[in-house]
Amino acid sequence: MLAAVTACAVLFAVVAQAIRGSGWAIAMSVACASVVLILATHVGFFLAAMTISSFFSLFVYRKAVINSPFAQDRPPPQWVEPSEPEG
Protein backbone atom coordinates (compact mmCIF):
# COMPACT_ATOMS: atom_id res chain seq x y z
CA MET A 1 0.00 0.00 0.00
CA LEU A 2 2.88 2.33 0.80
CA ALA A 3 4.43 1.64 -2.63
CA ALA A 4 1.12 2.41 -4.37
CA VAL A 5 0.79 5.72 -2.49
CA THR A 6 4.38 6.63 -3.38
CA ALA A 7 3.86 5.75 -7.06
CA CYS A 8 0.68 7.85 -7.19
CA ALA A 9 2.49 10.77 -5.53
CA VAL A 10 5.28 10.64 -8.12
CA LEU A 11 2.78 10.29 -10.97
CA PHE A 12 0.72 13.28 -9.86
CA ALA A 13 3.88 15.34 -9.28
CA VAL A 14 4.79 14.68 -12.91
CA VAL A 15 1.22 15.57 -13.99
CA ALA A 16 1.47 18.82 -12.01
CA GLN A 17 4.68 19.67 -13.85
CA ALA A 18 2.96 18.86 -17.14
CA ILE A 19 0.13 21.25 -16.34
CA ARG A 20 2.74 23.97 -15.71
CA GLY A 21 4.09 23.35 -19.24
CA SER A 22 7.24 21.29 -18.73
CA GLY A 23 8.02 19.31 -21.90
CA TRP A 24 9.45 16.21 -20.28
CA ALA A 25 6.48 16.00 -17.92
CA ILE A 26 4.00 16.26 -20.79
CA ALA A 27 5.79 13.41 -22.56
CA MET A 28 5.81 11.27 -19.41
CA SER A 29 2.11 11.99 -18.78
CA VAL A 30 1.17 11.04 -22.34
CA ALA A 31 3.28 7.86 -22.08
CA CYS A 32 1.62 6.81 -18.81
CA ALA A 33 -1.83 7.61 -20.17
CA SER A 34 -1.06 5.56 -23.30
CA VAL A 35 -0.05 2.54 -21.24
CA VAL A 36 -3.24 2.78 -19.17
CA LEU A 37 -5.35 3.16 -22.33
CA ILE A 38 -3.70 0.14 -23.97
CA LEU A 39 -4.24 -2.01 -20.88
CA ALA A 40 -7.87 -0.90 -20.61
CA THR A 41 -8.40 -1.72 -24.30
CA HIS A 42 -6.94 -5.20 -23.82
CA VAL A 43 -9.15 -5.81 -20.80
CA GLY A 44 -12.20 -4.62 -22.75
CA PHE A 45 -11.49 -6.88 -25.72
CA PHE A 46 -10.80 -9.83 -23.42
CA LEU A 47 -14.08 -9.34 -21.56
CA ALA A 48 -15.97 -8.97 -24.85
CA ALA A 49 -14.41 -12.15 -26.27
CA MET A 50 -15.06 -14.06 -23.06
CA THR A 51 -18.69 -12.93 -23.00
CA ILE A 52 -19.26 -13.82 -26.64
CA SER A 53 -17.57 -17.22 -26.31
CA SER A 54 -19.53 -18.11 -23.19
CA PHE A 55 -22.75 -17.05 -24.91
CA PHE A 56 -22.04 -19.27 -27.92
CA SER A 57 -20.78 -22.17 -25.79
CA LEU A 58 -24.21 -22.43 -24.19
CA PHE A 59 -25.72 -23.41 -27.54
CA VAL A 60 -22.83 -25.62 -28.66
CA TYR A 61 -22.74 -27.48 -25.32
CA ARG A 62 -26.48 -28.18 -25.40
CA LYS A 63 -26.25 -29.46 -28.95
CA ALA A 64 -23.26 -31.66 -28.07
CA VAL A 65 -25.02 -33.16 -25.07
CA ILE A 66 -28.18 -33.92 -27.04
CA ASN A 67 -26.24 -35.61 -29.85
CA SER A 68 -23.73 -37.35 -27.59
CA PRO A 69 -23.55 -41.14 -28.00
CA PHE A 70 -22.59 -41.39 -24.33
CA ALA A 71 -25.85 -39.84 -23.19
CA GLN A 72 -27.74 -43.01 -24.09
CA ASP A 73 -28.15 -46.25 -22.18
CA ARG A 74 -26.60 -48.34 -24.96
CA PRO A 75 -23.24 -48.35 -26.73
CA PRO A 76 -22.79 -46.19 -29.82
CA PRO A 77 -23.79 -47.83 -33.14
CA GLN A 78 -20.21 -48.19 -34.41
CA TRP A 79 -19.26 -50.44 -31.47
CA VAL A 80 -17.82 -53.76 -32.68
CA GLU A 81 -18.70 -56.72 -30.48
CA PRO A 82 -15.70 -58.79 -29.40
CA SER A 83 -15.27 -62.07 -31.23
CA GLU A 84 -14.57 -65.45 -29.65
CA PRO A 85 -10.88 -66.09 -29.10
CA GLU A 86 -9.38 -68.64 -31.44
CA GLY A 87 -7.83 -71.75 -30.10
Order of alpha helices (4+ residues) and beta strands (2+ residues): alpha-alpha
